[in-house]
Amino acid sequence: VMADVGEVLMSVLSTIRVPKPGDRVHKDECALSFSSPESEGGLFVCMNSFLGFGSQYVDRHHARSGQRAYLHITRTCKAKVDTLFYFMMYILENRGFDVDQQQYEEDVKVVILPDRQEVTSEDLGAMADVVRERWDGEVRQESRHAADLKQLDNGVKIPPSGWRCEVCDLQENLWMNLTDGKVLCGRRYFDGSGGNNHALLHFQETGYPLAVKLGTITPDGADVYSYDEDDMVLDSKLPEHLTHFGIDMMTMEKRTMTELEIAVNQRVGEWEVIQESGTTLRPLFGPGLTGMKNLGNSCYLNSVMQVLFTVPDFQSKYVSNIDKIIDEAPSDPTQDFKTQVAKLGYGLLSGEYSKPAPDAGDENGASEPRGDQIGIAPQMFKALVGRGHPEFSTNRQQDAQEFLLHFINMVERNCRSGSNPSEAFRFLVEERIVCQQSQKAKYTQRVDYIVQLPVPMDQATNTEELQEAERRREEGDSSALTVRAQIPFAACMAALSEPEILTDFWSSAVQAKTTATKTTRFASFPDHLVIQIKKFTFGLDWVPKKLDVSIDVPDTLDLSTLRATGQQPGEELLPEVAPPPLMTPDVEVKGILGSHVLDDSTVSQLCEMGFPLEACRKAVYYTGNTGIDAAMNWIMGHMDDPGSNVLDRAVDWIFSHLDDLESMDVSEGGRSAAESEGGRDPPPGPRVRDGPGKYELFAFISHMGTSTMCGHYVCHIKKDQQWVIFNDQKVCASEKPPKDLGYLYFYRRVAE
């Protein structure tokens, strides 16, 4: 039998690869489902592509790829931890720390398909040396350079964060050379991601052999690579080598724990109310009630994706077609947007992973479930949607609103053909600008996805209580209770709809700067409306802060009175701007434009498209700093002006970059520059949906903490007339949904 096993393994040996730096080894999550080593059947890792597959998909991969050798990993819980320890682990995990709550026993063997013949480590011990060496190739060996590594006394000290490649400014996949302290990016991956090879080039130029990957340093060690030995290695003197450049592993760990302690102790009242800590919540399980593991400050992502997959457009696009999407998945599905989004949606809606997690405090499983679930851990999804992004590629806490727009951007770019679920949120905004001197108007339209609702703090209904609480705090009264400002929702809507005063508007009617008013209205109402409460602002000292407010957000909303009406009867429009007088560029700049404050960012964007600087400055000036679209329209309308023939190259640029223009990102305000419109008519084609402006609340996302960069997010979603709280892996029936403390509110249209 041993001889047969040896023959089988030798027959597939040529297809087995040893992972090298830059290779992604997916040993914790199936590429097509959320099966893991803890799941029934375990996980099968292809020993050539290093993709992981659950038991239901490994045969499919074998049939499509021809690969036969898989590393089969199974993990079983071998011990329970006591209740107090579990509670501490739960607190840490929900504050952004990825904590393994259980102790697992792992079993690893090689499986040869299609017969699933097993090869254990004991089998390998009796086989030929060549096979055993191939098996042991992944075990890291002590580097021959570690004992006598040369380190330069060049005064370099490495900070604990904020690293960038010293050549290309890349902020991820960074390696510090242990000889001279140079921080450089790693190798470029096969798909173009990763780094730009600057760490490797540095070795080729200097011969300095060892580098440590920043971000992997812990008190237990770090990832060290030897360029000379072309392998990951061990460095027994690593603490000494790191100390040379000012890196103390234990100090870094203690600093992290201190930051955690500060975050946990801030705003306790808010934490308790939003998470409904004062009541015993009933755990829920089943389809559409699946928890998501916190991967380390990933609660913002968890909350947003839970809400999005409540929207029918996302369900029909990704989950209804799951079989077709998987059948058409590329050879590496971990890097395919549609596959990973579909996998996430199916994981949330199917109910397959909505099962109680093992109770860490009960050996026999007799106690009532706490609400924690096995759930899903969307590691591949998070890595894919965050790749290349300076914030979402990290494990730091992020703004849920910014992530929502970022994800909508990705959906837009990946849905140029076929249905586009982001259309559920897309709407047109009409801006009406009235010159106060001539009373003539100008209308423009733009696309948006989120309504940003201002918070007028001066409209608080409990002003006296707020002033009294502030007085007691200033007097040092430690017993003074925190009083939260109560702001009427109607006051927020009034602040949104009231006209904005423009004091530096250039009017084409009077050919001079004057005052104007700008009024914003809905030119269309989306199927689903997202409202962001603008809680985050800056203090007088420019320190970011969060407004502690309670807003009586309604269950139903009627925005019909905010619908745009377009040009009014008898209303005159601002005339089209006339061509500027012909004069030399120097005279133009100093004589006319020099006295007017131009929007430099708009000028720069126009210049990047190939328009001459003088034309860009003219366009911005004569359109009164009203944006890129108006300025571009002005330029295009004056192509025939004398001396404008140099603009031909700009037109060539536009037509050669149509795809780029179509996929321009959504801005911080939520609109896409590619979708902005200069006229009052809706854009041609199925760009936006429209209907009655009556809505009902179906979900909201709440934030706990002092800023979007720390704290915790949870979401509440209304399912079958029952409010449900999704707190990472904990899914329960909500008893007191804190609708007044939300950050993002999601409404759906009510059919009349």
N, C-alpha and C positions, 0 to 999 in steps of 0.2 A: 504494500500500500504506500509506503514511504517513497519507493522508487517512482510510483505513478504520480504522486504529488510533486516530486521533483521534476519529472518530465513536463507536467502541466505548467509549472511555474517557469521553467526554462523556456517553454514555448511562447510565453507572453513577456519574457524579460525585456525584449527589445522595445516594447511599448511602454515600459515603466520609466518615468522620469523622476529625478530628485528635485524638489522645489528649489528654485534659486531666488535671490533677492528680486523683488518685483512681481513674482508669481503670487496670485491670490489663492490660498488654500481654503476652500469653503467646507470646513469640517464641523460647523455648528448649525447649518441651515440648508435645507433643500433648495435648489435653484428654482423649482416650480411649485413648491408648497411650503408649509411651515413645519414639515417633519424635521426632527432633530434626533441626536443620539438618544434622547430620553423618550422619544416616541416609540410606539409599538413597531417592531421591525428594525429600529435603529436607522442609521444613516450610512449610505454607501458613497465613498469618495473615489471618483475616477483617478487612478494613479498615473494618468497622463495629462488630463486637462485640469485636475484638482477641483472639479465641480462636484458638489454633493447632491445626492438624490435620495428621496425617501423610497421605501420598499415598493410603492405603487408606480414609481417612475424610472427605477434603475434599469428594468428590462427594456423600456422604451429607448433610453439613452444607448444601451448596448446595441440595439437593433439599428439605430440611426448612425452611430459613430463607429461601430465595429470594435470598440474597446472591450476588453474582457476582464482586466484586473481592477478590482475595487477594494479599497480599505473599508471594512465594515466596522463601524463604531457603535457600541451600545452602552448606555449608562443607566444604572439602577440606583435608587436611593438606598444607602446602606445604614444611615443613622438619622435620628431625629434630634433636633436641637430643642432646648428648653424654651418655655414661653417667653421669658424675659429676653433671652438672646434673640428670639424671633422678632419681638417687638422692636428692639434696637435696629435690627437689620431692615425691618420694614420702614422705620423712620429714615434711615440712611438712603434707602433706595428711592423713596418718594421725595427726597431732597436732591436727587440727581446722581446718586452713587449706584453703580451697577454692582449689586451684592449677590453672591451665590448663597441662597438661604439654606440649601441642603448640602449634605456631603454625599458624593456619588462614587460608586464603584464602576470603573470603566473596563470594558472588554473590547479588545481590538484584534482583528484577524484579517487576512487577505481572503477575498472571495473571488473565484474565477467563474465568470458567466460563459455560456448560458446555463450550465448545470449547477451553478452555485456551489462549486467544490471549495471547501474551506481549507486554508493553510494557516496554522497557528505559529506563534513564535517558537513553540517546542519543536514543531516540524522543521522549522528553519535551522534549528541547532544541529540537526543531523544531516543537513544538506551540504552541498559543495560550498567552498569558501566564497566563490564569486556571487552566489545567491545571497549568502549571509551578509557579505559586504554591501550588497545593494540594499538589503533590508535595513542595515545599520547606518546607511548613508545620511539619514536625517538627524542622527544624534550629534550634537555639537561637541567638538573637541577643543581643548585648550589651544589657543593660538601660539605658534612658536615665537611670535613677536611680543607676547604679553609681558613676559618676565623682564625683558630688558628694553622696553619701548622707550624710544627717545622722545622727550617732551621739551619744547622750546620755552625758554623763559622770556616770552614776548609781552607779558603783562595782560594778555587777553583774559577777560572774565565774561562768562556767558550768563545773561539774565535768565530768570525762571520762566519767562514767557515772551511773546512778541517776536519770535524768531522769523527771519527771512533769509532766503538764499542770498549770499553776498554778491552774486553775479546777476541773477535775474529777478530777485525780489519775490520768488515763489514762497508761499507760506505753509506748504504742506510737503510731506515726504522729505523731511530735512535731516541731514546727517552732519554730526560734528566730528571733524578729524581730531583724533586723540593726540596727535603730535603738535599741531600748531593752532588748534581751536577754530579753524575755519568752519563756518556753517554753510553748507551747500546742499543743493537738491539732489535727490537720488536718480535712479535710472528711469528712462521713459518706458512705460508699459507698451504692450503690443497695440493697444487701442489709442495710443497717443496721450493718455493721461499719465499720472505719476510725476516725474520730474523732467529735467532737461540734461541729465547726465553730468552736471557740473562737479559732483563729488568724485565721480569716476575720472573725469578729466584732470582733476586736481591731483589724484594719485598718480596718474600717468606722467604728470609734469614733475612731481616732487618725490614720488616713491614712498610717501608716508602711508603705511599699510592699513591702520585700524581706524574705524569710524563707528560712532554710537548714534543710534536713531533717537533724535529728540522726541519727547512725548512718550517714550517707552520706559523711561528711567523710574524705578521704584526701589524701595529698600531691599528688594530681593534680586535686583540686577537690571539688565537692559538688553536690547538687541544690539549686538556688536558684529560688524562685518569686516572681514579681512580681504582687501582687494588683492593682496599678493597671493593668498591661499584660495581666493575665489569661493568663499563660503562663509556662512554664519558661524561664529566661533564663541568660545568662552574666554573671558578675561578675568583671571583670578585677582588681578590688581585693579579692577575697575573703580572701586571707591577712591583709591589713591590717584588714579588717572583723571577722574572727574574733579576731585578736590583741587587739582593743579589749575583748573579753569574756573574755580569758584563754585562748583556744583556740589552741594551737600544733599545727598539723597534723603536723609532723615529729616533735615530741615524743610525740604520741599514738601514732604508728606505732612509734617506738623502744621505748616502754613495752610494747607488744604483743609485740614480738620478744623482749624480755627475759623476759617471762612464759613465752613458748614455750620459751626456752632452759632455764629453771628446770625446767619440767615434763618436758622430754625427759631431763634428767640425773638425775631422781629415780627410785629403785627400779628400777635397770637390770636386776637379776636377775629380778624379777617380769615385766618387759616381755619379756625374752628367753624365759623358760619358757612363758608363756601364749601367745605368738605362735609358739612352736616355731621360734625363730630359729636354733637350732643345727643344724638338719637341712635338707636340700634337699627341699622338699615338691613332690609331683607335682600339677600343675594339673589341675582337673576342669572339664568343660564338659557341658552338656546340661540337660534338664528338671529343675527343682528344684535346680539348681546355678548360680544366677545371682547375680552380685555386685551390690552397691549402692554407688553413689558416695557418698563422704563430702561432705556439703554444708556442712561447717564445723561440727565437733563434733556431727555427727548419728549417730555410731556407736552410741549408745544406742538410737536409733530403728531403725537397721538391724538390730541384733542381735535386738531384740524381735520385729520383723516377720518376720524369717527363721524364727524358732522358731514363731510363731503359724501361719504358713502350712505348717507340717509337720503341724498338727493337722487331722484329717479334717473336723471341724465347720466350720472356716474355709474349707477347700477347697470343700466342697459348697455352702456359703452364697453364696460370692462368685465362685469360679472356674468351677464347673460351670454356673452361670447367666450367664456373662459376656455372651453374645449378647443374652439377654433384658434384662439390666440396661442394656446400652448402647442397645438399642432404646427403652427406657422412660426414658432419661436426660432431665433437664430441659434447657431451652434453654441454660443455663450449667452444663455438667457439672463445671466446675472447683470449684463450690461444693456439689456433691452428695456426701454421705458414702459412700453405697453405691457410686456410680460410681467414686470414687477408690480405695476399698478394693479393689473388684473389679479395677480396672486394675492396682493394685500386685500383687495376688495372681497375676493372669495373667502379669504381667511376670516374677515370680519362678519360676513353675512351668512356663511354656510352653517355655522353652529358647530362645526367639527372640532374646534379648539375651545369652545365655550364649556369647559369642564372644570369642576372644583380642583384647586391645587391641593397637593397633599398637606394635611395639617401638621405643622411642625411641632405642635405641643401635645399631640395625642397619638400614642403608639397604635391604638386600635381603630382610629378614625371614627370614634363614637360621638365626638362633639359636633355641634352645629357648625356648618361651614361659615367662614368669615366673609366670603364674597370674593376673595382672591381666586383667580383662575389660572389654569395652565396658560391660556391665552396664546398670543403670538408675539414673537420678537422680530420686528421688521428690520433686521440689520442690513440686508442687501438693499432694501428700499431706501433706507436712510443714507447709505453710502452712495447710492446712485443719484438721488435727487440733490444731495449736498456736494457732489464732486465738483471741484473747481470753484466753489463758492467760499469766500473768505470767512463766513460765519457758519453757514449750515453744514460745512464739512468738519466742524469741530464738535467737541462734546460740551460746549458751553450752552447755557440757557439762551434762548432767542425769543424774538417778538413773534407771537402767533400770527398777527396781522401781516407782518413782512413775509412769513413763510407761506401764508395763504396766497399772497400775490406771486411769490416765487413759483409756487406749484402751478398756479394758473398760467404763468408764463410758459412753463414746460409743457402743459397740456396744449396750449396754443401752438407751440412749435412742432408738436408731435401729432397734430390733428389737422394738417393742411388739407387733407382729403378725408371724406367721410364725415360722420357726425362729430360735433365738437361739444362736449359737455360743459365747457366753460361758458357757453352761450346762455346757460341758465342764470348766470349772474351779470351778464354784460348789459349795459344800458347807455343811452345817449344823454348827455348833459347839454343844455342850451345856456350859453352865457350872453346876457344882454347888457351892453355897455352904452350908457347915455351921456353924451357930452352936455355938461350942465350950462355951458355958455350958449350953445346953439340948439339944445334939446333934440338933436338928431341922434339916431341910434345905430349900433352895429351889433350883428348877431353872429355868433360862432357856435360850433358844436364839437364835442369831444366824446370819446368813449371812456366809460369808467366801470369799475367793478365793486367798489365799496363806497358807502356814504360815511364820511368822517364827521361825526357830530360833536360840535364844540360844547364845552362845559362852562357856562357862565357862573362862576363862583359867587358873583355879587347878587345872584338871584336865589341864594339859599333861603329856605323858609325857617330855619332855626338859627338865625344870626346871633340872637342873644345867648343861646346855649354855647355856641362856638366861641364867642367873646369871653364868656365866663370861664370856660375850660382853658382858654389861652392865658387868661389872667392868673388862674391858679397854678398853671405850669410855670409861668414866669416867677411866681412867688416861691417855687420849689415844693409845692404840695404834691408829694409822691402818690397820694391816694386819689388824685384827680382822675376821673375816668376819661377815656378817649371818646370824643364826640365826633360823629361823622356828619359832614355837611349833607343836607337833604336838598337836592336840586330837582325841581319839577321837570318832567320830560318835555312838557310844553315849552318851557323856557329854552331848552336845548334846541328844539325845532325852530323856535322863533329866531334864535341866534344864527341858525343855518340859513334861514330864508331871508333875513333882512339884507338890504343892499349894502355892498362894500364900497367905501369911498376910495377912489383912485386920485391921488393928488398930483401925479406926474404923468398925466395922459396927454399924448400929442393928438390933437384933433385935426382931422383933415378938413373939417368944415371951417375952422377959424385959422388954420395954418399956424398953430401955436400950441404951447403947452397950456393945459387948463385942468379943471377938476371934472371928474366923471364918476358915475355910479355903476357898479356891476352887480347884476342880479342873476342868481343861478337857479335854474329850474330843471325838472325832468322832461326831456324830449321823448323819452320812452320809459316804460316801467318794466323791469325784468320779471321773469317767473319767480326768482328767488332773490331777495334783497338782503344784503349784508350791511349792518350798521356798526361802525367802530366808535366807541366812546373815547374821546381824546383825553384820556386820563394822564398821559405821560407828557410832562412839560419840563421847563427849566426854571430854577429859582433865580432870584436876583444875582446870586453868585455864580450862575451858569452851571450849577450842579443839577444833574437830572433828578427829578422827583416825580412821585405819583400822587395824583389828587385822590384823597380819601373821601369818596362821595357815595351817596346812596341816591339812585335815580329811579323813579316810579315808572319803569319801562312797561308799556301796556302789552297785553296779550294780542290785541288786534290793533291794526294801524290803517288809517285812511289818508293817503297822500294825494288824493285827487286835486286838492287845491294848489298843489305845487307843480302841476303839469304846465309845461311851456306853451305859450300861445303864439309865438312868432310875431311878426310885424303887426302892429296895431293899426286899425283904420285911421287914416289921416297922418300916420307917423312917417316922418321922413328919415331916410337912411343916411348915414355919413357917406359923403361922396367917395368914390374910388380915388385913391391918392394919385396926384399928378406926378409926372417924371420930374426929378430934381433938376435944377438949372445946371447947365454944363459949365464946369470949371475944373481947374486942375485938382488932382487928389490932395495936394498940400492945403489948398485953399478950402476945400470941402471939410477936411478933417479939423482944421483950426478954426475956420470961420463959422461953419454951421454945426458940425457934429461935436465940436469941442465943448460946447456949452450944454450938451444934453447927455445925461447918464445912460449909457447903453448897456444892455444885458450881454455881458461878455460871453456867457455860456452859449447864447443863441448865435452870436457872431462866430464863435469857434465851431459850432456844429455845421453852420453853412460853409465855412472855409474847408472843413474836412470833406465836404461833398464836391469840392472843386471850384466853388465860386470865388472870384477875386475878393480880397479883403475890402476894397472900397465899395464894391457892390453889396457886400454883406452888411457893412456899417450903414449904408444908405437904407437898405431894406429894413433893418431893425429900427432905424430912426423914424422913417416915414410910416411905419406901422405902429408906432407908439409903444414899443416894448411889449407887444401883445402875444409873442410866442413864435416858435419855429414855423408853424404852418402859415401864419399870416405873412411872415417875412419871405418865405419861399414863394408864396403866391405872388407877392409883389415883384420879386425878381423875375419869375416866369412871365409876368404880365408886361415886363419892360425889356424883353429880349431884343426887341427891334429898335431900342433906343440907339442913337449914334454912339459908337465906341463900345458897344456891348458884345461884339462878335467873339470876344474871349470867353463868353459864357458857354460856348458850344461844348467845351470839354466837361462842364458841369452836367449838361444834359446827357452826354455820353455816360458819365459816371452813374447817373440815376438809373438809366435803362440797363446798365450792366450790373446793378445791385438791387434789382427788384425783389429778389428772394430775401436779401438782408433787410430791406425796408419792411417787408411783410412780417418778419419775425422779430422786429424790434421789441425790447423788453417793456413790460409795464413799469411805469415810474412809481416813485414813492407815493404819489397821489392816487395811484391806481389806474392811470390811463396809459394807453400805448401810443407812442408818437406816430407809429405807422397807421393807427386807426383814427387819429385826430382829423377833423374835418373843418374846412374853412367856411363852408356855406351853411345855410339853414336847413337844407333838405337832408333827410337821412341818406346814408351811403347806399349805393346800389347793392342788390343782392340780399341774401338772408344774414345780414350783419347783426341785427338785434331783434329780439322779440318784443312785443308790446301787448298791453292789456290793461285792465282796470288797476288802479293804484291802491287796492285794498288787500291787506296782508294779515296773516296770523303767525305768531311766534312759534317756532318748532325746535329751536336749539339756541344755546348760548354758551360761550366759552368764558371762563372766569380766571383771573390771575391773582395770585397771592404773593406779596412781596413788595419791595420798595421800588423796583425798576424791572424792565423787561429782561435785563441781563441776569437776574437772579430770581429766586422764588419758585413757584410751582403753578401749573395750569391743570384745570379739570374742565370737563364739559358736561352739560345737562342736555338731554335730547328727549323730546316727547314722542313716545312710541305707543300707538294704540291708546291714546288719551292718558297715558301714564308717563310722568316724568321719570327719567332714568339718569343716574349720575355715573359717569365713566371717569374713574380716577385711576388711570393706568390699568393695572390688572384687576382692579376691584370694580365690579359692575353691580349696582344695587338699585332698588326702587327708591326714588327720592321722596322724602317726607316733607321737606321744606325747601324747595328749590329757591336759592337766593337770587331771584331775578333782578333785584335792585343793585347787585354788586358786579354784574357782568362787564366784560370788556368788548367782546364781539357778539352781536345778536344776529340770528338768522331767521328771516321771515319767508313764508311762501305765499303765493297769490291765492286769494279766496275767490272761487268762482261765483259770479253774480247769478 
